[in-house]
Amino acid sequence: MKTVYEIIDDIIRTEGGFSNDPADSGGETNFGWTRKALREMGWFGAVRDLDRATAVDLYYRRFITNSGYEPLMAQSTAIVAELVDTSVNMGEVTATKFLQRALNALNDGARIYPDITVDGKCGPATVRTVIKFLQYRGAEGELVLLRCLNCMQGARYAELAELAPKNERFFYGWMLNRVML
């Protein structure tokens, strides 16, 4: 099982260092952090000056603790890694909605556990439902849930490319580095 910091290291490795691609709607990024996201986290330095240690701390706070994913670490680091990866590119609300929708679709008509509200918040009900799902389905279920999350993420990337043709430039890399992991 991966540790939280190994998950964050994987994301930083995929995101890379400083970039300022004019075609990227996020503008300047460093270790995957945009100026806007850094400001939201209370960091006001130049994006180029973000150091790796600070980036790691910010990832942990935003995408593990603040997102509500921390309690899931004891259940499945693979699921947390996928949620964090999706959160980095699409936001925590979207990633959590993907999880909630998948869990609802995988509950066999509420026979295994009741549907949960798809609100984009990873609170106690979502955590309990992940636990119930994994207890019922085991390792195979974990893999199925991961594939569901990847499918939803891939479908969203296709939508983004269709909505804004400039995003087609990034679609192949999104699929390779985000969905095919």
N, C-alpha and C positions, 0 to 999 in steps of 0.2 A: 504494500500500500504506500502511496505517495504521501509525504507530509505536506502541510499547507505551503511551506516554503519551496518545496519542489514544484508544486503546482504553479506558484508565482514565478519561479525561475523559468519554467516552460513557457509561460506567457511572455515574459520579458525577452526570452530568446526568439520567440516568434515575432514579436513586435519590433525588436531591434532598437537601435539608439535614435538619435535625433534625425528627424525628417521634416521637410517642408515642401511637400509635393503640391503644386498648384491645383492639381486635379482632385486632391483629397479634400472633401468638405470639412474635415476636422482641422485643417490648417496645420500649423506646427505641432509636431508630436515628439515625445521623447519617452522611450520605454513603454510606448502605447498611451501615454497621457497627453491629452490635448490641453491647451491653455484654459479652456472653459472648465474642464473637469478638475484641473489643478486648483483653479480659483474656488470651485465648489468645495474642495477639500481643505481650503484655507492656506494654500501654498501660492505665494505671489511673486516668486522669482521669475526670471526669464526661463522659458521652456527649455532652451538649450542648456541651461545651467543645472537642471534637475540631475541629481546624482542617483546612482543605482540604489543605495541604501534607503534614501528617502522614497524612491519609487516603490521599493518593496514594502516599506511601512504603509504607504498610502494604499497599495493594493490590499494589504491585509485588513486595514481598517474599513475600506469601502466595500470590498468584494467578499470578505469573509465575515467580519463582525457586523458591520452596518446592514448588510444584505439579509442577515438572518440565516446564512448558510452554515455557520459554525457548528450548530448542533447536528448537522448532517454528516460531519466529518467522521463521527464514530460509526456511521452506517455505511457510507460509501465515499471514499475519496475520489473515485472515478466520476461519480455523479457531481460532486462538488467541483471537481476540475472542469467538467463540461459546463456547469452553470456559471462558473467564474469566467471561463473563456467567452461564453456567449454574452455575459454581462459587460465585459470589456468593450465589445463591439456594438452591442445592441441595447445595453442598459439592463439593470437588475430587474426592472418590472417586466420587460419582455422575456428575459430568461426564466423568471419565476412563473410567468403565465404559460410558457412552453411546458414547464414541469407540471403545473396544475392541470393543464389540458390533457397532457399525456396520462397522468395518473387517473383522471376521470375516464378517459377512453379505455384504460387497461383494467378497470374494476369489474368487468364482466356484468354490466348492467346493475352495478351497486351490490352485487352478490358478495364480493370480497371485502369491500368497505364502501361507505357512502361517498357520493360525489362531494367535492370540496368547492368552495367559491373560487372562481378564477379572478383574483384581484391583484395579482402581481406582488403580493406580500408573502414572504416565507416566514409565517408565524407558526405557532404551536400546531394548528390543524394540518398544515402542509407537512410539517416534520413528522407528526404522528402517522399521516397517510403514507409517506415514504417508508417509514418503519414497517407498517402493516403490509405494504406491497412487497417489500424485500423479504419479510418473514414468510409470506405466502409463496412467492415466486423464486426466491433464492438467487443464486449466481446467474442463472439463465435470465431471470427477470431483470436483474441489474443490466445485463447486456441489451435486452430488448428496450428498456427504458432509455439507455444511452443512445441507441439507434433512433428511437423516436425523437429525442431531443435534437440529434444531428439532422434528421429529416426536416424538422420544423425550421431549424436554423438555415439549412440549405434552401428551403422554399422561400424564406424571407430574403435571402441574398438574391435569389432570382427575381423576386418582386422589386427589390431595390434597383437591380440592373434594368428591369423593364421600365420602371418609373423615371429613371434618370440615366439615359444612355451613357453619360460620362462614367457611370459606375461599372459599365461592362469591362472597362480597363482593369478593375480590381476583382471581377467575379472569379476568374480562374484561381487566383491566389487565395481568395476567401474559401473556395471549395477545397483546394489543396491543403491549406494550413489550418483551417477551422473545422471543416466538416469531415474530412477524411482522417482526422487524427485517430 
